[in-house]
Amino acid sequence: MSENPKLYHFYVGEYRFETDKSSLTGAEIKSLAAVTPTHQLFYRDDVNAPDRLIRDTETVEMVPNTALGEPISDDEAIALDAVDEHGHFYAVPNTSYKRLKSNP
């Protein structure tokens, strides 16, 4: 008998997505969620903590059983098995300003 692969789920905005991969990059999350590639991706874990920018090349580990309500350090995996209760990703247009050349 073949085993069913473990499915991990996550939310981008109000939409739920599933994957059988145990980790995804920010770019892969945006691709699965059909987010415009130039948008910035953020992870919102708690209303009392700042939202965390997820860069396109940053790997998000999907691991179970991380305690809720604890801050996430830069080198720590984000638990996505329990996002029903607490965390979601969201994407916003990149608003960084690039000055091409100065006016004389």
ROMAR-5652 format. One line per field, with one value per residue (C-alpha): z, y, x; residue in three letters; residue number from 1. Coordinates in Angstrom, 2 decimals. Layout:
N
c3 = [Z;...] .
c2 = [Y;...] .
c1 = [X;...] .
residu = [Ala;...] .
num = [NUM;...] .
% end
This chain:
104
c3 = [0.00;-0.77;1.97;1.48;1.73;4.68;3.60;5.13;4.84;5.04;4.33;2.14;2.86;3.33;1.03;2.19;0.26;0.68;-0.16;0.45;0.75;4.25;3.36;0.83;-0.12;-0.06;-3.88;-3.87;-1.43;-3.67;-6.74;-5.17;-4.03;-7.42;-5.78;-8.06;-7.86;-7.11;-4.02;-0.56;1.53;5.28;8.03;10.73;13.81;16.60;16.84;19.57;17.56;14.42;11.13;9.65;6.08;4.22;1.44;-1.85;-1.11;2.55;3.36;5.55;7.30;7.83;11.14;13.63;17.29;17.73;20.79;20.00;20.97;21.00;18.87;15.80;15.40;11.99;12.06;13.41;11.43;11.30;12.26;9.69;10.96;13.42;11.29;11.65;15.13;14.75;11.69;8.08;5.22;3.30;0.32;-0.41;-3.33;-2.89;-2.03;-1.96;-3.78;-6.31;-7.48;-11.00;-11.36;-9.84;-11.51;-12.14] .
c2 = [0.00;3.46;6.05;9.38;12.20;14.55;17.75;21.08;24.02;27.75;30.85;33.84;36.40;34.51;31.62;28.25;26.43;22.95;21.46;18.17;19.96;20.40;23.77;26.52;29.70;33.02;32.93;29.46;30.60;33.59;31.34;28.82;31.66;33.45;36.57;39.11;38.30;41.91;42.06;41.69;38.71;39.07;36.59;37.77;35.59;37.71;41.06;42.10;41.30;42.98;41.24;39.46;40.11;36.84;37.37;35.45;33.44;32.78;29.23;28.72;25.35;23.76;22.01;20.98;21.86;25.26;27.02;29.77;33.35;33.20;35.57;34.08;34.77;35.19;31.70;29.88;27.82;28.96;26.30;26.22;23.27;25.51;28.59;28.09;29.53;32.24;33.06;34.00;35.32;38.39;40.21;43.92;45.87;46.68;50.37;50.81;53.97;53.80;57.08;56.60;59.85;63.28;66.36;69.11] .
c1 = [0.00;1.19;1.22;-0.48;2.05;1.69;0.01;0.93;-1.42;-0.98;-3.01;-2.24;-4.91;-8.15;-7.25;-5.96;-3.23;-1.78;1.58;3.35;6.71;8.09;9.59;8.95;10.75;8.95;8.90;7.32;4.62;3.86;3.78;1.38;-0.88;-0.72;0.71;2.37;6.12;7.09;4.82;6.33;5.25;4.69;3.87;1.47;1.68;0.27;-1.49;0.97;4.11;5.42;4.70;7.71;8.92;9.55;12.08;11.78;14.92;14.08;13.06;10.02;10.15;6.76;7.20;4.52;4.12;5.74;4.36;1.88;2.50;6.30;8.38;10.07;13.77;15.42;16.94;13.87;11.37;7.75;5.20;2.45;0.42;-1.44;-2.06;-5.82;-5.50;-2.91;-0.83;-1.29;0.78;-0.27;1.22;1.44;2.89;6.56;6.65;10.41;11.40;14.20;15.63;16.93;18.88;18.84;17.47;20.04] .
residu = [Met;Ser;Glu;Asn;Pro;Lys;Leu;Tyr;His;Phe;Tyr;Val;Gly;Glu;Tyr;Arg;Phe;Glu;Thr;Asp;Lys;Ser;Ser;Leu;Thr;Gly;Ala;Glu;Ile;Lys;Ser;Leu;Ala;Ala;Val;Thr;Pro;Thr;His;Gln;Leu;Phe;Tyr;Arg;Asp;Asp;Val;Asn;Ala;Pro;Asp;Arg;Leu;Ile;Arg;Asp;Thr;Glu;Thr;Val;Glu;Met;Val;Pro;Asn;Thr;Ala;Leu;Gly;Glu;Pro;Ile;Ser;Asp;Asp;Glu;Ala;Ile;Ala;Leu;Asp;Ala;Val;Asp;Glu;His;Gly;His;Phe;Tyr;Ala;Val;Pro;Asn;Thr;Ser;Tyr;Lys;Arg;Leu;Lys;Ser;Asn;Pro] .
num = [1;2;3;4;5;6;7;8;9;10;11;12;13;14;15;16;17;18;19;20;21;22;23;24;25;26;27;28;29;30;31;32;33;34;35;36;37;38;39;40;41;42;43;44;45;46;47;48;49;50;51;52;53;54;55;56;57;58;59;60;61;62;63;64;65;66;67;68;69;70;71;72;73;74;75;76;77;78;79;80;81;82;83;84;85;86;87;88;89;90;91;92;93;94;95;96;97;98;99;100;101;102;103;104] .
% end
